[in-house]
Amino acid sequence: MKQLILPFLLFSLMLTSCEKKPLELEKFSSTESFLPMEIGNYWRIGTQDYIEIQDTVRFGDHLYYKFFGLTGGDVHSTTYMRLDANNQLWEGYPRDPGKEYLKAKFDANVNDTFFTLNDQSVNDYKVKLIEKTADKRVFEMDMVYHPNFKGHPHTVTYIKGKGFEGPWKTMRISGVVY
């Protein structure tokens, strides 16, 4: 009986000691990133208008940061974003883990273009990097497949070490309030 229990016990110990290590998150330092992502970071105009990183969520094969936004005190949004090893900003949603939107390519060259979905749907933006400095990236976004919004682009600007450009009154990045 002892001969049967000992091998079983050793096998059980081996199984419990072999833990799978979680996928490591590629982390860019907050001073080097064009969108520093840490829980607690925020961008505020006031108590009724802000964006804050509240949590992390793993779905698909990736770890995303949960961004919560409030506009005008009554319109809220939740988005999930991540940076990949190629310094590209992706947006995804837990309800559709196989679908991602490519929001920015921070290492692109001026005039480089890409599509957010690359599926020619009405929600597919054509994105063009129109300004690139050491501390700033400006992307022009046009819904080229949408019948009403095509030809009416808007820009999204990211500041190195600060993230979203905006009329922020305060922002908190990596524990430092600006």
N, C-alpha and C positions, 0 to 999 in steps of 0.2 A: 504494500500500500504506500509506504514511504517513497518507493522508487517511482510511483506514478504521480504523487503529489509534488515532489521536488522539481521535475521538469516542467510541470504545468505552472508552478509558482515562478520559476525563472522566466518562462515564456511570457507570463503576465507582466512581470516587472519590465521586461524588455519592451513590450508594447506600450506601456504607460510612460516609459522614459523617452520614447522616440516621438517628440512633439514636432509638429510641422511649424516652421517659423513663418510668421505672417509676411506678406509681401511688403517690402520696404518702400516707403514713400520717398520719391525723389524730392528733396527739399532744397529750394534756392534760398539763400540768405535774404532777409527782408530788405537789406540795402541794395541788393543786386536785382531783385525781382521787380517786374513792372506791375505785378499784382501780388503783393505780400499776403500770404494766406496762413493765418493762425486764428484759432478760436479766440474771440475777444477783440479782434481788429474791427474798427468801425469807421464810417465816414458819415458825419452829421451836419445837417443844416440847423436842425432843432429837434425838439421832442416828437414832432409830427412828420419829419422828413429825414430818413436816414437809411443806411445799409450797414448791416453788421454780420460778422461771421459767428454763427451760433454753435456749430457742431461739425463733426465729420461723419460721413456715411459711406459704407462700402457696398457697392453693387456692381454687377458684372465682375471684371477683374481689377477694378480701380477704386481708390479712395478719393472721395470728393469732399470738398468743403461746402457746408450749407450756408448760403447767403440769404438773409432775410431782409427785405426792404419794406419800408413804410413811406407812402407818399400822401401828403395832405391829411394825415391822421386816419384815413379810412381805406386807402387802397394798399393792399399788401401783396408781396410777391416772394416766392421762395425759389431760388435757383441753386444748382449744385455744380461746382466748377473744380477743375483740377489743372495742374500744369504737368506736361509730360517731360520726358528726358530731352526732347528736342526744343524745349522752351515754347511749346504751343499751349494755348489756353483752350480747354475743352469744357463744354457744358453738357450735362446729361441729367437724366431723371430716373429715380428708382422704379417708377411705373413702366418704363420702357428702357431697360438696361442695355439693350443692344444698339440703341440709337444715340449718337453724340453729335453735337454742333461744334464745329471748329470756329472759335470766336476770334482768335488772334494768333499770329505767328510772329513772336517778338524778335526772332532772328532773321526775318525776311529782309529783302532789300526794297528800297523805294521803288514804287510802281509794280512790285510783285502782286499778283492777284490769286485768290483762291475762293472757294465756295464753302459756305458754312455746312451745308448738307451734301452738296454735290449730287443732288437727285432731280434737279430742275422742277421741284415743286414750288408752289407759291410762297412757301416759307424759306426758300433757299436764297440767301443773300450772296451777292458777289462782293467780295471784300478786297480792297486795294490799300496797301500801305502807302500813304501819301506824304508822310513826314517821319523822318527818323533822325534823332540826335542821340547823343550819349545818354540823355536823361528823359527822352520823350519818344512815344510812338503814337502816331495818329492814323487811324484806320477809317476809310470811307466805306460805308455799307449801303448797298443798293439792292432792293428786292426786284431783280431783273425779270423774274418770271411772274410777278404779280400784276394783274391788269390795271390796277389803280395806283400802285405805289412805285412802279418802275419809273426810273428817271428822277426820283426825289430822294437822293441819298442823304444820309446823315453821317456824322463823324463820331467816333469814340476814341477818346484820348486816355493814355495811361502814362503815369509819371513814375520814373524809376524810384523805388523805395517807398512810394506813397500810394500807388494804385490808381484808382479812378480820379480823373481830373474833374473838378466841379467847384461849385461855389460853397465848399464846405466851411463851416465855422470852426469845427473841430474834427480831428481824426485821431484814431489810436492805432498805431502800428507797432507790433511787438512790445506792447506795454508802455510805449512812449506816446504821450498825448501832444499833438501839434495844434 
